[in-house]
């Protein structure tokens, strides 16, 4: 399982649509385990997608596809665009 962060943006100062979680969940029920929306994150809202896939590359590609499907199916997302879809790389403290 991989966590992918979607950074999203809209023109202006629009609020993240309330329907975003449901739109993302409907876009990939076969691989999507959980959605976490961080609407107040700056400079751009961040959405965490927990995906059941085999590799990091597959996770990032799947997240981009999930966003595209959700944006196409949910009119409230038409003004929003995907800035990035990346697995966050966290440093490990080895001390």
The first five atom37 places (N, CA, C, CB, O) and aatype in JSON, in Angstrom:
{
  "aatype": [20, 20, 20, 20, 20, 20, 20, 20, 20, 20, 20, 20, 20, 20, 20, 20, 20, 20, 20, 20, 20, 20, 20, 20, 20, 20, 20, 20, 20, 20, 20, 20, 20, 20, 20, 20, 20, 20, 20, 20, 20, 20, 20, 20, 20, 20, 20, 20, 20, 20, 20, 20, 20, 20, 20, 20, 20, 20, 20, 20, 20, 20, 20, 20, 20, 20, 20, 20, 20, 20, 20, 20, 20, 20, 20, 20, 20, 20, 20, 20, 20, 20, 20, 20, 20, 20, 20, 20, 20, 20, 20, 20, 20, 20, 20],
  "atom_mask": [
    [1, 1, 1, 1, 1],
    [1, 1, 1, 1, 1],
    [1, 1, 1, 1, 1],
    [1, 1, 1, 1, 1],
    [1, 1, 1, 1, 1],
    [1, 1, 1, 1, 1],
    [1, 1, 1, 1, 1],
    [1, 1, 1, 1, 1],
    [1, 1, 1, 1, 1],
    [1, 1, 1, 1, 1],
    [1, 1, 1, 1, 1],
    [1, 1, 1, 1, 1],
    [1, 1, 1, 1, 1],
    [1, 1, 1, 1, 1],
    [1, 1, 1, 1, 1],
    [1, 1, 1, 1, 1],
    [1, 1, 1, 1, 1],
    [1, 1, 1, 1, 1],
    [1, 1, 1, 1, 1],
    [1, 1, 1, 1, 1],
    [1, 1, 1, 1, 1],
    [1, 1, 1, 1, 1],
    [1, 1, 1, 1, 1],
    [1, 1, 1, 1, 1],
    [1, 1, 1, 1, 1],
    [1, 1, 1, 1, 1],
    [1, 1, 1, 1, 1],
    [1, 1, 1, 1, 1],
    [1, 1, 1, 1, 1],
    [1, 1, 1, 1, 1],
    [1, 1, 1, 1, 1],
    [1, 1, 1, 1, 1],
    [1, 1, 1, 1, 1],
    [1, 1, 1, 1, 1],
    [1, 1, 1, 1, 1],
    [1, 1, 1, 1, 1],
    [1, 1, 1, 1, 1],
    [1, 1, 1, 1, 1],
    [1, 1, 1, 1, 1],
    [1, 1, 1, 1, 1],
    [1, 1, 1, 1, 1],
    [1, 1, 1, 1, 1],
    [1, 1, 1, 1, 1],
    [1, 1, 1, 1, 1],
    [1, 1, 1, 1, 1],
    [1, 1, 1, 1, 1],
    [1, 1, 1, 1, 1],
    [1, 1, 1, 1, 1],
    [1, 1, 1, 1, 1],
    [1, 1, 1, 1, 1],
    [1, 1, 1, 1, 1],
    [1, 1, 1, 1, 1],
    [1, 1, 1, 1, 1],
    [1, 1, 1, 1, 1],
    [1, 1, 1, 1, 1],
    [1, 1, 1, 1, 1],
    [1, 1, 1, 1, 1],
    [1, 1, 1, 1, 1],
    [1, 1, 1, 1, 1],
    [1, 1, 1, 1, 1],
    [1, 1, 1, 1, 1],
    [1, 1, 1, 1, 1],
    [1, 1, 1, 1, 1],
    [1, 1, 1, 1, 1],
    [1, 1, 1, 1, 1],
    [1, 1, 1, 1, 1],
    [1, 1, 1, 1, 1],
    [1, 1, 1, 1, 1],
    [1, 1, 1, 1, 1],
    [1, 1, 1, 1, 1],
    [1, 1, 1, 1, 1],
    [1, 1, 1, 1, 1],
    [1, 1, 1, 1, 1],
    [1, 1, 1, 1, 1],
    [1, 1, 1, 1, 1],
    [1, 1, 1, 1, 1],
    [1, 1, 1, 1, 1],
    [1, 1, 1, 1, 1],
    [1, 1, 1, 1, 1],
    [1, 1, 1, 1, 1],
    [1, 1, 1, 1, 1],
    [1, 1, 1, 1, 1],
    [1, 1, 1, 1, 1],
    [1, 1, 1, 1, 1],
    [1, 1, 1, 1, 1],
    [1, 1, 1, 1, 1],
    [1, 1, 1, 1, 1],
    [1, 1, 1, 1, 1],
    [1, 1, 1, 1, 1],
    [1, 1, 1, 1, 1],
    [1, 1, 1, 1, 1],
    [1, 1, 1, 1, 1],
    [1, 1, 1, 1, 1],
    [1, 1, 1, 1, 1],
    [1, 1, 1, 1, 1]
  ],
  "atom_positions": [
    [[0.84, -1.17, 0.0], [0.0, 0.0, 0.0], [0.89, 1.24, 0.0], [-0.96, 0.0, 1.21], [1.93, 1.28, 0.66]],
    [[0.46, 2.24, -0.75], [1.2, 3.48, -0.86], [0.3, 4.66, -0.56], [1.81, 3.63, -2.26], [-0.89, 4.66, -0.88]],
    [[0.89, 5.69, 0.07], [0.23, 6.97, 0.27], [0.72, 7.9, -0.82], [0.51, 7.54, 1.7], [1.92, 8.11, -0.96]],
    [[-0.21, 8.47, -1.58], [0.14, 9.45, -2.6], [-0.52, 10.76, -2.22], [-0.31, 8.99, -4.04], [-1.71, 10.81, -1.9]],
    [[0.26, 11.83, -2.25], [-0.28, 13.16, -2.01], [-0.62, 13.82, -3.34], [0.71, 14.02, -1.2], [0.23, 13.94, -4.22]],
    [[-1.88, 14.25, -3.46], [-2.3, 15.07, -4.59], [-2.28, 16.52, -4.12], [-3.73, 14.65, -5.11], [-2.98, 16.86, -3.17]],
    [[-1.52, 17.36, -4.77], [-1.57, 18.8, -4.52], [-2.47, 19.37, -5.6], [-0.12, 19.47, -4.52], [-2.23, 19.16, -6.79]],
    [[-3.5, 20.11, -5.18], [-4.47, 20.64, -6.14], [-4.55, 22.16, -6.0], [-5.86, 20.01, -5.93], [-4.21, 22.71, -4.96]],
    [[-5.0, 22.81, -7.05], [-5.11, 24.27, -7.03], [-6.29, 24.69, -7.89], [-3.81, 24.93, -7.52], [-6.71, 23.99, -8.81]],
    [[-6.81, 25.86, -7.55], [-7.87, 26.45, -8.35], [-7.53, 27.92, -8.56], [-9.27, 26.28, -7.67], [-6.75, 28.49, -7.8]],
    [[-8.13, 28.52, -9.57], [-7.92, 29.96, -9.72], [-8.59, 30.68, -8.55], [-8.49, 30.47, -11.08], [-9.69, 30.32, -8.13]],
    [[-7.92, 31.69, -8.04], [-8.52, 32.43, -6.94], [-8.38, 31.71, -5.61], [-9.97, 32.7, -7.22], [-7.46, 30.93, -5.39]],
    [[-9.32, 32.0, -4.73], [-9.26, 31.49, -3.36], [-10.44, 30.58, -3.07], [-9.23, 32.66, -2.36], [-11.02, 30.65, -1.99]],
    [[-10.8, 29.72, -4.01], [-11.96, 28.84, -3.86], [-11.74, 27.81, -2.76], [-12.27, 28.13, -5.19], [-10.61, 27.38, -2.51]],
    [[-12.82, 27.43, -2.11], [-12.77, 26.37, -1.1], [-12.83, 25.0, -1.8], [-13.96, 26.51, -0.09], [-13.43, 24.85, -2.86]],
    [[-12.19, 24.04, -1.19], [-12.23, 22.67, -1.71], [-13.68, 22.19, -1.68], [-11.29, 21.7, -0.87], [-14.34, 22.29, -0.64]],
    [[-14.19, 21.69, -2.81], [-15.58, 21.23, -2.85], [-15.85, 20.1, -1.85], [-15.94, 20.76, -4.25], [-15.02, 19.2, -1.68]],
    [[-16.98, 20.16, -1.21], [-17.36, 19.13, -0.22], [-17.46, 17.75, -0.86], [-18.69, 19.5, 0.44], [-17.28, 16.74, -0.18]],
    [[-17.76, 17.7, -2.15], [-17.95, 16.43, -2.86], [-16.66, 15.73, -3.26], [-18.77, 16.67, -4.08], [-16.7, 14.64, -3.83]],
    [[-15.52, 16.34, -2.97], [-14.25, 15.82, -3.5], [-13.95, 14.4, -3.01], [-13.11, 16.75, -3.1], [-13.5, 13.57, -3.79]],
    [[-14.2, 14.13, -1.75], [-13.91, 12.79, -1.21], [-14.74, 11.72, -1.93], [-14.19, 12.75, 0.31], [-14.2, 10.69, -2.34]],
    [[-16.03, 11.97, -2.07], [-16.92, 11.0, -2.72], [-16.54, 10.82, -4.19], [-18.38, 11.44, -2.59], [-16.6, 9.7, -4.71]],
    [[-16.17, 11.89, -4.86], [-15.78, 11.8, -6.27], [-14.53, 10.93, -6.43], [-15.53, 13.2, -6.86], [-14.46, 10.1, -7.33]],
    [[-13.55, 11.12, -5.55], [-12.33, 10.32, -5.62], [-12.61, 8.86, -5.28], [-11.28, 10.89, -4.67], [-12.09, 7.96, -5.94]],
    [[-13.41, 8.62, -4.26], [-13.73, 7.23, -3.88], [-14.46, 6.51, -5.0], [-14.59, 7.21, -2.61], [-14.21, 5.32, -5.22]],
    [[-15.35, 7.19, -5.71], [-16.09, 6.57, -6.8], [-15.22, 6.3, -8.02], [-17.26, 7.45, -7.19], [-15.55, 5.45, -8.85]],
    [[-14.1, 7.02, -8.15], [-13.25, 6.91, -9.33], [-12.4, 5.64, -9.35], [-12.35, 8.1, -9.42], [-11.93, 5.24, -10.42]],
    [[-12.18, 5.01, -8.21], [-11.3, 3.82, -8.19], [-11.56, 2.96, -6.96], [-9.84, 4.25, -8.22], [-10.66, 2.79, -6.13]],
    [[-12.75, 2.41, -6.83], [-13.04, 1.62, -5.63], [-12.18, 0.35, -5.53], [-14.49, 1.24, -5.62], [-12.06, -0.21, -4.44]],
    [[-11.59, -0.1, -6.62], [-10.81, -1.33, -6.6], [-9.42, -1.17, -5.96], [-10.65, -1.85, -8.0], [-8.88, -2.13, -5.42]],
    [[-8.83, 0.03, -6.02], [-7.49, 0.23, -5.48], [-7.43, 1.25, -4.36], [-6.57, 0.67, -6.58], [-6.43, 1.32, -3.63]],
    [[-8.47, 2.04, -4.2], [-8.45, 3.11, -3.2], [-8.94, 2.61, -1.86], [-9.31, 4.29, -3.67], [-10.07, 2.16, -1.72]],
    [[-8.06, 2.69, -0.85], [-8.37, 2.23, 0.5], [-8.94, 3.36, 1.36], [-7.13, 1.65, 1.16], [-9.88, 3.15, 2.12]],
    [[-8.36, 4.57, 1.24], [-8.76, 5.68, 2.11], [-8.4, 7.0, 1.45], [-8.1, 5.56, 3.5], [-7.41, 7.1, 0.73]],
    [[-9.22, 8.03, 1.72], [-8.97, 9.4, 1.24], [-8.9, 10.32, 2.45], [-10.09, 9.87, 0.24], [-9.75, 10.25, 3.33]],
    [[-7.88, 11.16, 2.49], [-7.73, 12.14, 3.56], [-7.56, 13.52, 2.92], [-6.53, 11.79, 4.49], [-6.58, 13.76, 2.22]],
    [[-8.52, 14.42, 3.16], [-8.49, 15.76, 2.55], [-7.95, 16.76, 3.56], [-9.91, 16.18, 2.06], [-8.47, 16.89, 4.66]],
    [[-6.9, 17.46, 3.16], [-6.3, 18.52, 3.98], [-6.56, 19.85, 3.27], [-4.74, 18.28, 4.21], [-5.68, 20.39, 2.59]],
    [[-7.77, 20.36, 3.43], [-8.23, 21.53, 2.68], [-7.52, 22.81, 3.08], [-9.7, 21.7, 2.87], [-7.44, 23.74, 2.27]],
    [[-7.01, 22.89, 4.3], [-6.38, 24.12, 4.77], [-4.87, 24.16, 4.53], [-6.65, 24.3, 6.25], [-4.21, 25.14, 4.88]],
    [[-4.32, 23.11, 3.94], [-2.88, 23.05, 3.69], [-2.48, 24.17, 2.73], [-2.48, 21.66, 3.11], [-3.21, 24.46, 1.78]],
    [[-1.34, 24.78, 2.97], [-0.85, 25.87, 2.13], [0.53, 25.54, 1.6], [-0.82, 27.19, 2.9], [1.3, 24.91, 2.33]],
    [[0.89, 25.92, 0.41], [0.19, 26.88, -0.44], [-0.98, 26.28, -1.23], [1.15, 27.5, -1.4], [-1.76, 27.02, -1.82]],
    [[-1.1, 24.95, -1.24], [-2.19, 24.29, -1.98], [-2.8, 23.19, -1.12], [-1.68, 23.71, -3.32], [-2.09, 22.53, -0.36]],
    [[-4.11, 22.99, -1.24], [-4.71, 21.85, -0.54], [-4.05, 20.54, -0.96], [-6.23, 21.8, -0.81], [-3.59, 20.4, -2.1]],
    [[-4.01, 19.6, -0.04], [-3.39, 18.29, -0.3], [-4.42, 17.21, 0.02], [-2.08, 18.09, 0.54], [-5.14, 17.29, 1.02]],
    [[-4.47, 16.21, -0.83], [-5.34, 15.06, -0.62], [-4.46, 13.82, -0.54], [-6.42, 14.93, -1.76], [-3.66, 13.56, -1.44]],
    [[-4.61, 13.06, 0.52], [-3.87, 11.81, 0.66], [-4.72, 10.65, 0.16], [-3.46, 11.58, 2.12], [-5.85, 10.47, 0.6]],
    [[-4.16, 9.88, -0.76], [-4.83, 8.68, -1.26], [-4.0, 7.47, -0.83], [-4.99, 8.73, -2.83], [-2.81, 7.37, -1.15]],
    [[-4.63, 6.56, -0.11], [-3.98, 5.3, 0.26], [-4.4, 4.26, -0.77], [-4.35, 4.86, 1.73], [-5.57, 3.89, -0.85]],
    [[-3.43, 3.79, -1.55], [-3.72, 2.94, -2.7], [-3.1, 1.55, -2.54], [-3.2, 3.58, -3.99], [-1.96, 1.41, -2.11]],
    [[-3.9, 0.54, -2.88], [-3.43, -0.85, -2.88], [-2.9, -1.17, -4.28], [-4.59, -1.85, -2.47], [-3.63, -1.63, -5.15]],
    [[-1.61, -0.93, -4.46], [-0.95, -1.21, -5.74], [0.42, -1.81, -5.45], [-0.83, 0.1, -6.62], [0.86, -1.85, -4.3]],
    [[1.09, -2.27, -6.5], [2.33, -3.02, -6.31], [3.6, -2.19, -6.25], [2.47, -4.0, -7.4], [4.61, -2.65, -5.72]],
    [[3.59, -0.96, -6.78], [4.84, -0.19, -6.83], [4.58, 1.3, -6.67], [5.57, -0.46, -8.14], [3.46, 1.78, -6.83]],
    [[5.65, 2.02, -6.35], [5.58, 3.47, -6.22], [5.14, 4.12, -7.52], [6.94, 4.02, -5.77], [4.26, 4.98, -7.52]],
    [[5.74, 3.71, -8.63], [5.36, 4.29, -9.92], [3.89, 4.02, -10.25], [6.25, 3.72, -11.04], [3.2, 4.91, -10.75]],
    [[3.43, 2.82, -9.98], [2.04, 2.47, -10.21], [1.12, 3.32, -9.33], [1.8, 0.98, -9.95], [0.04, 3.73, -9.77]],
    [[1.54, 3.59, -8.1], [0.74, 4.4, -7.19], [0.57, 5.82, -7.71], [1.39, 4.43, -5.8], [-0.53, 6.36, -7.71]],
    [[1.67, 6.42, -8.17], [1.58, 7.79, -8.67], [0.75, 7.86, -9.96], [2.98, 8.35, -8.92], [-0.02, 8.8, -10.15]],
    [[0.91, 6.89, -10.84], [0.1, 6.85, -12.07], [-1.37, 6.64, -11.74], [0.6, 5.73, -13.01], [-2.24, 7.29, -12.32]],
    [[-1.66, 5.74, -10.81], [-3.05, 5.47, -10.42], [-3.68, 6.72, -9.81], [-3.12, 4.3, -9.42], [-4.84, 7.02, -10.09]],
    [[-2.93, 7.45, -8.99], [-3.46, 8.66, -8.37], [-3.81, 9.72, -9.42], [-2.44, 9.23, -7.37], [-4.84, 10.39, -9.32]],
    [[-2.95, 9.86, -10.43], [-3.25, 10.81, -11.52], [-4.52, 10.4, -12.26], [-2.06, 10.89, -12.5], [-5.35, 11.25, -12.59]],
    [[-4.67, 9.12, -12.52], [-5.86, 8.62, -13.21], [-7.11, 8.8, -12.36], [-5.68, 7.14, -13.57], [-8.16, 9.19, -12.87]],
    [[-7.0, 8.53, -11.07], [-8.14, 8.73, -10.17], [-8.57, 10.19, -10.17], [-7.79, 8.28, -8.73], [-9.76, 10.49, -10.24]],
    [[-7.59, 11.1, -10.11], [-7.93, 12.53, -10.16], [-8.64, 12.86, -11.47], [-6.66, 13.4, -10.0], [-9.67, 13.54, -11.46]],
    [[-8.11, 12.4, -12.59], [-8.71, 12.71, -13.89], [-10.14, 12.2, -13.98], [-7.86, 12.1, -15.02], [-11.03, 12.9, -14.47]],
    [[-10.38, 10.98, -13.5], [-11.73, 10.42, -13.52], [-12.67, 11.22, -12.62], [-11.71, 8.95, -13.06], [-13.8, 11.54, -13.02]],
    [[-12.21, 11.55, -11.42], [-13.04, 12.3, -10.48], [-13.36, 13.69, -11.03], [-12.34, 12.42, -9.12], [-14.5, 14.14, -10.94]],
    [[-12.36, 14.36, -11.59], [-12.57, 15.71, -12.13], [-13.54, 15.68, -13.31], [-11.24, 16.32, -12.56], [-14.32, 16.62, -13.49]],
    [[-13.49, 14.63, -14.11], [-14.4, 14.53, -15.26], [-15.83, 14.23, -14.81], [-13.92, 13.43, -16.22], [-16.78, 14.63, -15.48]],
    [[-15.98, 13.53, -13.69], [-17.31, 13.12, -13.24], [-17.98, 14.12, -12.3], [-17.22, 11.79, -12.56], [-19.19, 14.05, -12.09]],
    [[-17.21, 15.03, -11.72], [-17.74, 15.94, -10.69], [-17.65, 17.38, -11.18], [-16.97, 15.76, -9.35], [-16.55, 17.93, -11.23]],
    [[-18.77, 18.0, -11.53], [-18.74, 19.37, -12.05], [-18.09, 20.38, -11.08], [-20.14, 19.82, -12.36], [-17.55, 21.39, -11.53]],
    [[-18.15, 20.12, -9.78], [-17.57, 21.03, -8.81], [-16.04, 21.06, -8.88], [-18.01, 20.63, -7.41], [-15.41, 21.96, -8.31]],
    [[-15.44, 20.1, -9.57], [-13.98, 20.05, -9.68], [-13.45, 20.64, -10.98], [-13.51, 18.62, -9.57], [-12.24, 20.63, -11.21]],
    [[-14.32, 21.15, -11.84], [-13.87, 21.61, -13.16], [-12.86, 22.75, -13.08], [-15.05, 22.05, -13.98], [-11.99, 22.84, -13.94]],
    [[-12.96, 23.62, -12.09], [-12.0, 24.73, -11.99], [-10.71, 24.34, -11.28], [-12.63, 25.89, -11.27], [-9.75, 25.12, -11.27]],
    [[-10.66, 23.16, -10.7], [-9.49, 22.71, -9.98], [-8.55, 21.95, -10.92], [-9.88, 21.82, -8.8], [-9.0, 21.31, -11.87]],
    [[-7.25, 22.03, -10.67], [-6.31, 21.24, -11.46], [-5.28, 20.58, -10.54], [-5.61, 22.12, -12.53], [-5.0, 21.06, -9.44]],
    [[-4.75, 19.5, -11.04], [-3.75, 18.72, -10.3], [-2.38, 19.33, -10.51], [-3.77, 17.24, -10.75], [-1.92, 19.46, -11.64]],
    [[-1.73, 19.7, -9.43], [-0.37, 20.26, -9.5], [0.67, 19.14, -9.43], [-0.13, 21.26, -8.35], [1.69, 19.18, -10.13]],
    [[0.4, 18.13, -8.6], [1.34, 17.0, -8.5], [0.65, 15.81, -7.86], [2.59, 17.4, -7.69], [-0.34, 15.95, -7.13]],
    [[1.18, 14.64, -8.15], [0.74, 13.38, -7.53], [2.0, 12.62, -7.18], [-0.22, 12.53, -8.5], [2.62, 11.99, -8.04]],
    [[2.39, 12.68, -5.9], [3.68, 12.12, -5.5], [3.58, 11.36, -4.18], [4.71, 13.23, -5.38], [2.86, 11.75, -3.26]],
    [[4.31, 10.27, -4.12], [4.49, 9.57, -2.85], [5.45, 10.42, -2.03], [5.02, 8.09, -3.05], [6.56, 10.69, -2.48]],
    [[5.04, 10.84, -0.82], [5.95, 11.66, -0.02], [7.13, 10.81, 0.46], [5.21, 12.29, 1.18], [6.94, 9.71, 0.98]],
    [[8.32, 11.33, 0.27], [9.52, 10.64, 0.72], [9.89, 11.2, 2.09], [10.7, 10.79, -0.31], [10.23, 12.38, 2.21]],
    [[9.82, 10.37, 3.09], [10.05, 10.8, 4.47], [11.42, 10.34, 4.93], [8.95, 10.27, 5.41], [11.79, 9.19, 4.72]],
    [[12.17, 11.23, 5.56], [13.49, 10.81, 6.05], [13.36, 9.83, 7.21], [14.32, 12.03, 6.48], [12.44, 9.92, 8.03]],
    [[14.29, 8.91, 7.26], [14.31, 7.92, 8.34], [15.44, 8.29, 9.3], [14.49, 6.46, 7.79], [16.58, 8.48, 8.88]],
    [[15.11, 8.39, 10.57], [16.12, 8.67, 11.58], [16.84, 7.37, 11.93], [15.49, 9.33, 12.84], [16.24, 6.48, 12.54]],
    [[18.1, 7.26, 11.56], [18.85, 6.02, 11.79], [19.63, 6.01, 13.08], [19.78, 5.78, 10.65], [20.28, 5.02, 13.4]],
    [[19.59, 7.1, 13.83], [20.3, 7.16, 15.12], [19.58, 6.44, 16.19], [20.51, 8.58, 15.55], [20.05, 6.4, 17.33]]
  ]
}
